[in-house]
């Protein structure tokens, strides 16, 4: 039984070290001061939300009065497609990833402290 706990502690240390390295990597990436790198990182910091945009356009088209009703016929499927994209599209940013990494580090350290 002692060997199992030692094995788990070794695995926890490996996971903890990996999470720390990942967090340090994200902070180092954020410190890069190149114009092209800043543009690329800006895309990571402000992730687009195509589902929300498609839903808004669909609602606008649905509410615009038109005699032929083409916009109503197009607006409904756009809203449905926007909802689908909202569920399937991962709009996480680098800030979200760092936040989750920090939560993982704290939970790993709390678990490790409770064992020791």
Secondary structure, 3 states (H helix, E strand, C coil): CHHHHHHHHHHHHHHHHHHHHHHHHHHHHHCCCCHHHHHHHHHHHCCCCHHHHHHHHHHHHHHCCCCCCHHHHHHHHHHHHHHHHHHHCCCCCHHHHHHHHHHHHHHHHHHHHHHC
